[in-house]
Amino acid sequence: MKESKLKTALGAVMDIVYVGILWLLCSLPVLTLGPAATALYYATVKRIRHERGQLTKVFFTGFRRNFRQSFLVWLLYLAVFGLAAFDFYAYRHMGLPSGGVLSAFSGILSLPAALSFPWMFAYISRFSNSFVGSLKFVCFLTVRYLGRTLILAGELALFLAISWLLPQILPLLPGVFALLMSLTIEPVFRIYTAGQDSENKDAWYNE
């Protein structure tokens, strides 16, 4: 019995490392980080938490199925974060004054973008909606569940900090933090999937 539990635990750890490696490889072009994040969350919840399917197949199913929307959404986030980064760089290294129109604009956009980021790609991995519809609903989730949003923001900040300080353990981190975030996100998602047909072959997410 103990040997079986140990084997299961080791298998879960290997899956977490493997899904992190898949995420890293698919994120290398940077422009595909959005689809990779969507696939990471989808595979973590479906395979690691619910033990459905084969990990590689599940990951790339999530990657391909949601590629277009997650790619476009990521471009939007990239533009917002890029503007904020440029504004910060211009202030610190180019001597440009802070507090101008650019600073105000980037500040107004970057905070809601950062807060909604963890919700967005998890949402895209599980729900079918239009581009604008996804943006609206994720904004709703971000505000409606503000306590959970702040927890997710803290987890995301911790992920970035550890990645910066201990890059040698980076392959382990994406799966671990996707798993942690799913514990905060999934109770909310179950509220919106509870009415779906219980015989739906993909209804693992209501377990």
C-alpha positions as a Markdown table, in Angstrom:
| # | Residue | x | y | z |
|---|---|---|---|---|
| 1 | Met | 0.0 | 0.0 | 0.0 |
| 2 | Lys | 2.8 | 2.4 | 0.9 |
| 3 | Glu | 4.7 | 1.4 | -2.2 |
| 4 | Ser | 1.7 | 2.2 | -4.3 |
| 5 | Lys | 1.2 | 5.6 | -2.7 |
| 6 | Leu | 4.9 | 6.4 | -3.2 |
| 7 | Lys | 4.7 | 5.3 | -6.8 |
| 8 | Thr | 1.7 | 7.6 | -7.4 |
| 9 | Ala | 3.4 | 10.5 | -5.7 |
| 10 | Leu | 6.6 | 10.0 | -7.8 |
| 11 | Gly | 4.4 | 9.8 | -10.9 |
| 12 | Ala | 2.7 | 13.1 | -10.0 |
| 13 | Val | 6.1 | 14.8 | -9.5 |
| 14 | Met | 7.3 | 13.5 | -12.8 |
| 15 | Asp | 4.2 | 14.8 | -14.5 |
| 16 | Ile | 4.6 | 18.2 | -12.9 |
| 17 | Val | 8.2 | 18.4 | -14.1 |
| 18 | Tyr | 7.3 | 17.2 | -17.5 |
| 19 | Val | 4.4 | 19.6 | -18.0 |
| 20 | Gly | 6.7 | 22.4 | -16.9 |
| 21 | Ile | 9.3 | 21.4 | -19.5 |
| 22 | Leu | 6.5 | 21.4 | -22.2 |
| 23 | Trp | 5.5 | 24.8 | -21.1 |
| 24 | Leu | 9.0 | 26.1 | -21.3 |
| 25 | Leu | 9.6 | 24.7 | -24.7 |
| 26 | Cys | 6.3 | 26.1 | -26.1 |
| 27 | Ser | 7.0 | 29.5 | -24.5 |
| 28 | Leu | 10.5 | 30.0 | -26.0 |
| 29 | Pro | 9.3 | 32.0 | -28.9 |
| 30 | Val | 7.6 | 34.4 | -26.3 |
| 31 | Leu | 4.8 | 35.1 | -28.7 |
| 32 | Thr | 3.4 | 31.6 | -28.0 |
| 33 | Leu | 3.5 | 32.0 | -24.2 |
| 34 | Gly | -0.3 | 32.6 | -24.1 |
| 35 | Pro | -1.2 | 29.3 | -25.8 |
| 36 | Ala | 1.4 | 27.6 | -23.7 |
| 37 | Ala | -0.1 | 29.0 | -20.5 |
| 38 | Thr | -3.5 | 27.8 | -21.6 |
| 39 | Ala | -2.2 | 24.3 | -22.3 |
| 40 | Leu | -0.3 | 24.2 | -19.0 |
| 41 | Tyr | -3.4 | 25.0 | -17.0 |
| 42 | Tyr | -5.6 | 22.6 | -19.0 |
| 43 | Ala | -3.1 | 19.7 | -18.7 |
| 44 | Thr | -2.5 | 20.3 | -15.0 |
| 45 | Val | -6.1 | 20.2 | -14.1 |
| 46 | Lys | -7.2 | 17.4 | -16.5 |
| 47 | Arg | -4.2 | 15.1 | -16.2 |
| 48 | Ile | -2.5 | 15.8 | -12.9 |
| 49 | Arg | -5.5 | 16.6 | -10.8 |
| 50 | His | -8.1 | 14.3 | -12.5 |
| 51 | Glu | -5.8 | 11.7 | -14.1 |
| 52 | Arg | -7.5 | 11.9 | -17.4 |
| 53 | Gly | -5.7 | 11.1 | -20.6 |
| 54 | Gln | -2.0 | 11.0 | -21.6 |
| 55 | Leu | -0.1 | 14.1 | -20.5 |
| 56 | Thr | 1.6 | 15.0 | -23.8 |
| 57 | Lys | -1.6 | 14.5 | -25.8 |
| 58 | Val | -3.7 | 16.5 | -23.3 |
| 59 | Phe | -1.2 | 19.4 | -23.3 |
| 60 | Phe | -1.1 | 19.7 | -27.0 |
| 61 | Thr | -4.8 | 19.3 | -27.4 |
| 62 | Gly | -5.2 | 22.4 | -25.1 |
| 63 | Phe | -2.4 | 24.2 | -27.0 |
| 64 | Arg | -4.0 | 23.6 | -30.5 |
| 65 | Arg | -7.6 | 23.9 | -29.6 |
| 66 | Asn | -7.3 | 27.3 | -27.9 |
| 67 | Phe | -4.3 | 28.7 | -29.9 |
| 68 | Arg | -6.0 | 31.5 | -31.8 |
| 69 | Gln | -7.7 | 33.2 | -28.9 |
| 70 | Ser | -5.0 | 32.7 | -26.4 |
| 71 | Phe | -2.4 | 34.0 | -28.9 |
| 72 | Leu | -4.4 | 37.2 | -29.6 |
| 73 | Val | -5.1 | 37.7 | -25.9 |
| 74 | Trp | -1.4 | 37.3 | -25.1 |
| 75 | Leu | -0.5 | 39.9 | -27.7 |
| 76 | Leu | -2.8 | 42.3 | -25.9 |
| 77 | Tyr | -1.1 | 41.5 | -22.6 |
| 78 | Leu | 2.3 | 41.7 | -24.1 |
| 79 | Ala | 1.5 | 45.2 | -25.5 |
| 80 | Val | 0.3 | 46.4 | -22.1 |
| 81 | Phe | 3.3 | 45.0 | -20.2 |
| 82 | Gly | 5.7 | 46.1 | -22.8 |
| 83 | Leu | 4.4 | 49.7 | -22.6 |
| 84 | Ala | 4.8 | 49.6 | -18.8 |
| 85 | Ala | 8.3 | 48.2 | -19.1 |
| 86 | Phe | 9.3 | 50.8 | -21.7 |
| 87 | Asp | 7.9 | 53.6 | -19.5 |
| 88 | Phe | 9.9 | 52.3 | -16.5 |
| 89 | Tyr | 13.1 | 52.0 | -18.6 |
| 90 | Ala | 12.6 | 55.5 | -20.0 |
| 91 | Tyr | 12.3 | 56.9 | -16.6 |
| 92 | Arg | 15.2 | 55.0 | -15.0 |
| 93 | His | 17.7 | 55.0 | -17.8 |
| 94 | Met | 16.8 | 57.7 | -20.4 |
| 95 | Gly | 16.1 | 60.5 | -18.0 |
| 96 | Leu | 12.6 | 61.0 | -19.3 |
| 97 | Pro | 10.2 | 62.5 | -16.7 |
| 98 | Ser | 7.7 | 60.2 | -14.9 |
| 99 | Gly | 4.1 | 61.1 | -14.4 |
| 100 | Gly | 3.4 | 62.0 | -18.0 |
| 101 | Val | 0.6 | 60.8 | -20.2 |
| 102 | Leu | 2.5 | 57.6 | -21.0 |
| 103 | Ser | 3.2 | 56.8 | -17.3 |
| 104 | Ala | -0.5 | 57.3 | -16.4 |
| 105 | Phe | -1.7 | 55.3 | -19.3 |
| 106 | Ser | 0.6 | 52.4 | -18.7 |
| 107 | Gly | -0.1 | 52.4 | -15.0 |
| 108 | Ile | -3.9 | 52.4 | -15.5 |
| 109 | Leu | -3.6 | 49.4 | -17.9 |
| 110 | Ser | -0.9 | 47.3 | -16.3 |
| 111 | Leu | -2.6 | 46.8 | -12.9 |
| 112 | Pro | -5.8 | 45.2 | -14.1 |
| 113 | Ala | -3.9 | 43.3 | -16.7 |
| 114 | Ala | -1.6 | 41.8 | -14.0 |
| 115 | Leu | -4.6 | 41.0 | -11.8 |
| 116 | Ser | -6.6 | 39.4 | -14.6 |
| 117 | Phe | -3.7 | 37.4 | -16.1 |
| 118 | Pro | -4.0 | 34.2 | -14.0 |
| 119 | Trp | -7.8 | 34.0 | -14.7 |
| 120 | Met | -7.5 | 34.7 | -18.4 |
| 121 | Phe | -5.7 | 31.7 | -19.7 |
| 122 | Ala | -7.3 | 29.3 | -17.2 |
| 123 | Tyr | -10.7 | 30.6 | -18.5 |
| 124 | Ile | -9.7 | 30.2 | -22.2 |
| 125 | Ser | -8.6 | 26.6 | -21.5 |
| 126 | Arg | -12.1 | 25.6 | -20.3 |
| 127 | Phe | -14.7 | 27.9 | -21.8 |
| 128 | Ser | -15.7 | 28.8 | -25.4 |
| 129 | Asn | -16.4 | 32.4 | -25.8 |
| 130 | Ser | -15.6 | 35.3 | -28.3 |
| 131 | Phe | -12.5 | 37.3 | -27.9 |
| 132 | Val | -14.4 | 40.3 | -26.4 |
| 133 | Gly | -16.7 | 38.0 | -24.4 |
| 134 | Ser | -13.7 | 36.4 | -22.8 |
| 135 | Leu | -12.2 | 39.7 | -21.9 |
| 136 | Lys | -15.5 | 40.9 | -20.4 |
| 137 | Phe | -16.1 | 37.7 | -18.4 |
| 138 | Val | -12.5 | 37.6 | -17.0 |
| 139 | Cys | -12.8 | 41.2 | -15.9 |
| 140 | Phe | -16.0 | 40.2 | -14.1 |
| 141 | Leu | -14.3 | 37.2 | -12.4 |
| 142 | Thr | -11.3 | 39.4 | -11.4 |
| 143 | Val | -13.5 | 41.9 | -9.6 |
| 144 | Arg | -16.3 | 39.5 | -8.4 |
| 145 | Tyr | -13.7 | 37.2 | -6.7 |
| 146 | Leu | -11.3 | 39.9 | -5.7 |
| 147 | Gly | -10.0 | 37.9 | -2.7 |
| 148 | Arg | -9.1 | 35.0 | -4.9 |
| 149 | Thr | -7.6 | 37.4 | -7.5 |
| 150 | Leu | -5.2 | 38.8 | -4.8 |
| 151 | Ile | -4.2 | 35.3 | -3.8 |
| 152 | Leu | -3.5 | 34.5 | -7.5 |
| 153 | Ala | -1.5 | 37.7 | -7.9 |
| 154 | Gly | 0.6 | 36.8 | -4.9 |
| 155 | Glu | 1.2 | 33.3 | -6.3 |
| 156 | Leu | 2.2 | 34.7 | -9.7 |
| 157 | Ala | 4.5 | 37.2 | -8.0 |
| 158 | Leu | 6.1 | 34.4 | -6.0 |
| 159 | Phe | 6.6 | 32.3 | -9.2 |
| 160 | Leu | 8.4 | 35.2 | -10.9 |
| 161 | Ala | 10.5 | 35.9 | -7.8 |
| 162 | Ile | 11.6 | 32.2 | -7.4 |
| 163 | Ser | 12.2 | 31.9 | -11.2 |
| 164 | Trp | 14.5 | 35.0 | -11.0 |
| 165 | Leu | 16.4 | 33.8 | -7.8 |
| 166 | Leu | 16.5 | 30.0 | -8.6 |
| 167 | Pro | 16.4 | 29.6 | -12.3 |
| 168 | Gln | 17.9 | 26.1 | -12.0 |
| 169 | Ile | 14.6 | 24.8 | -10.6 |
| 170 | Leu | 12.5 | 26.5 | -13.3 |
| 171 | Pro | 11.2 | 23.2 | -14.9 |
| 172 | Leu | 9.6 | 22.3 | -11.6 |
| 173 | Leu | 7.8 | 25.7 | -11.1 |
| 174 | Pro | 5.2 | 26.0 | -13.8 |
| 175 | Gly | 3.4 | 22.8 | -12.9 |
| 176 | Val | 3.6 | 23.5 | -9.2 |
| 177 | Phe | 2.2 | 27.0 | -9.5 |
| 178 | Ala | -0.5 | 25.9 | -12.1 |
| 179 | Leu | -1.5 | 23.3 | -9.5 |
| 180 | Leu | -1.6 | 25.9 | -6.7 |
| 181 | Met | -3.6 | 28.4 | -8.8 |
| 182 | Ser | -6.1 | 25.7 | -9.9 |
| 183 | Leu | -7.0 | 25.2 | -6.2 |
| 184 | Thr | -8.1 | 28.8 | -6.1 |
| 185 | Ile | -9.7 | 29.0 | -9.6 |
| 186 | Glu | -11.5 | 25.6 | -9.9 |
| 187 | Pro | -14.1 | 26.2 | -7.1 |
| 188 | Val | -15.2 | 29.3 | -9.1 |
| 189 | Phe | -15.2 | 27.5 | -12.5 |
| 190 | Arg | -17.4 | 24.7 | -11.0 |
| 191 | Ile | -20.1 | 27.3 | -10.3 |
| 192 | Tyr | -20.3 | 28.1 | -14.0 |
| 193 | Thr | -20.1 | 24.5 | -15.2 |
| 194 | Ala | -22.4 | 22.9 | -12.6 |
| 195 | Gly | -25.4 | 23.1 | -15.0 |
| 196 | Gln | -23.8 | 21.2 | -17.8 |
| 197 | Asp | -25.0 | 17.8 | -18.7 |
| 198 | Ser | -23.6 | 15.3 | -16.2 |
| 199 | Glu | -23.2 | 12.8 | -19.1 |
| 200 | Asn | -20.9 | 15.1 | -21.0 |
| 201 | Lys | -17.8 | 13.0 | -21.7 |
| 202 | Asp | -15.6 | 16.0 | -20.8 |
| 203 | Ala | -17.3 | 16.7 | -17.5 |
| 204 | Trp | -14.2 | 15.7 | -15.5 |
| 205 | Tyr | -14.0 | 19.4 | -14.4 |
| 206 | Asn | -17.1 | 19.0 | -12.2 |
| 207 | Glu | -15.4 | 16.3 | -10.1 |
